[in-house]
């Protein structure tokens, strides 16, 4: 379905010819044309082919075709010829309104990651259970994924999800940022791999909209990071919360601390780096009327596990998602900012990123 729409979409995004707003009881109503248009909601970097080389993935929705918004996943495999080029995109259907993605081999042993997608109800209906979905890799085509299987979250509307072994038992677990200021942890049931135990909830910053895992001070037990959007009535630049793992209770976490991103409406956090250490990158949509930014936190060599004040890279339309990682042998900073944008790490300058490159859909 997505392919039939994309040929007429690039002009919409490039020129900004179509403007729309959303009503609570109807679909998007364009002020000018009502042509279907795609919008990137989330990005990730992962080795989907099992060859040790990262690929670029994006989760997208289609506007102006009714609610809920149809979703699809785009995967771009790096061209083996190098030069920062990519092969033709591969598209996979997903459930409606994907807002975040994470990838991992949940049950282990396959060498190819599962795709986990957080689906956010545009207008939360208390009578409908919210859910995330899990999609198995397509064995016949690297970078493609099978149909989604839903995992109910009750009435907690998900905004983001991260996957990792939180209690060091050899099985991947789930951390989900949900409505309000709640972070939910679901440990995998080792007796029944692929199923999960009851939810443990933690308080984080205002309106968490993204969650990631990183071993900031312990190589075995990851910590949890959230990007906090704040509210219209209480905007904040304290957009990054860190839940440090509890050394006394594997799989449990201490109270959250926060870092100042230097910008408003933090919407996504990513963890990555190079030989210089671990970087944290936060996408900030910015105050209304401003282009927003990407904040990059470099490690503080004098205090392991801590970070320096961020470097900020100006956005275009208010970045909604960010990823950082190895693509084709080099560190890349990727953002969803009305389209998909990429910055390569500058040669000889760890943690510093160069000019923006737009990746066409």
Secondary structure, 3 states (H helix, E strand, C coil): CHHHHHCCCHHHHHHCCCCEEECCCCCEEECCCCCCEEEEEEEEEECCCCCCCCEEEEEEEEECCCCCCCEEEEEECECCCCCCCECCCEEEEECCCEEEEEEECCCCCCCCCEEEEEECCCCCCCCCCCEEEEECECCCCCCCECCCEEEECCCCCEEEEEEECCCCCCCCEEEEEECCCEEEEECECCCCCCCECCCEEEECCCCEEEEEEECCCCCCCCEEEEEECCCCCCCCCCCEEEECECCCCCCCECCCEEECCCCCCEEEEEEEEECCEEEEEEEECCCCCCCCEEEEECECCCCCCCECCCEEEECCCCCCEEEEEEECCEEEEEEECCCEEEEEECCCCCCCECCCEEECC
